[in-house]
């Protein structure tokens, strides 16, 4: 069964997710790409409390995303190997 997509701001701290969609305009997509964040990337949520900023770890880089940006980034939890 496939996991549902969630907006990034709803993911609890400590969870690893994969970016599956960015629902924003050209400007937002370009800005996120400049920051090194795009669809298909795996990231770890470090801090996410609405309505504040969302802090994520992409590789060895920490990114701070506004609440508005985090609402437009949709993710899927990384499956844990058993």
Secondary structure, 3 states (H helix, E strand, C coil): CCCCCEEHHHCCCCCEEEEEEECCCHHHHHHHHHCCCCCCCEEEEEEECCCCCEEEEECCEEEEECHHHHHHEEEEECCCCC
